[in-house]
């Protein structure tokens, strides 16, 4: 009897240990991953077309220095929530075009505005798009036709590519971090002509190089999305190129064959790459930026949990005092070039609508990928926004401008008071009726605080 009990106890213990053993070799819980998919297409114009970014240009494009691209990264978290980051080697995407594209993405793939970042690098050696910055160029009907054709193909391409990116999603891991490179120069507070003699540079700046690293589950690099806050204005000639961001992408894709490198512009509206104006300089800055990204990729990065939250809204930004009909008529008769064309188009709006535009609906967006926050804004955002937002939400957040609507310059309240190109003169170039009203900076930041709460992003200071 005693023997039998001992045998039973022994067999029980044996089974117990065997079970535990098999438990130990089994993975403790199912691993959870992101899904990610990438699609890309060349968007270099195939015929001569007017180029965007400089009012002084007097004829369409001559040739191609480097191809232009649209690239789409689709991601999905472990609950099935999707988002797409679309980057383009373009000056900016005007509101009407952006609305058409984002409406299509809603119809075809069920993506809300909160789930889409449609961004542009702001290269100044890309094509003029439909509905954008027309006042600054003396365009004839034939030239407008070329722009219309190009723009409509571009819209279709972006919509189709977004579908391709979503359909190609595989299990993936996403990492994030910030690097640094310092070729941006605050163009309001340093004189380009004096630069050679200057022994120190005046700020403010934000030299951060935000990086998202996307890998498949076998550890293979799939894509790198990175940014920098600086105008792509090294080049101003008549050959297409992505400027320094284009060369940074080319360099990274050369170093990592098969990988897609995507650039998003930061709050670089008052930052220039200086000195500038030669192709070797554009290549140099591209390599500097890609080297900064390479360093981030090589170091230990923060892995992001596969949880995604997104928030988006549009707020009314008011204009300051509007010009009167008499003032516009005076400008129409006394000025030439883009000022005259601006006065004419404002008078036309006045005749049609009985009044000028009093405010503008401005897009504001927040994404949270795991612990990584992205704050995304429309238009040409000046560096102060990046500085203020990082004070509020921490220095590791990504601040992205030039997205969802290439509206106009978005100056800080200090720059609005100082005036100058970013604060006042550029509004005419953008076809706006007047400068922005003082206080837009506070309105935008207050809205971002609200969206941050929705997206589960916490403030580090109040
Ligand atoms: Zn600009």
Boltz pocket constraint, residues with backbone or C-beta under 6 A from the ligand:
constraints:
  - pocket:
      binder: B
      contacts: [[A, 122], [A, 231], [A, 269], [A, 380]]
      max_distance: 6.0
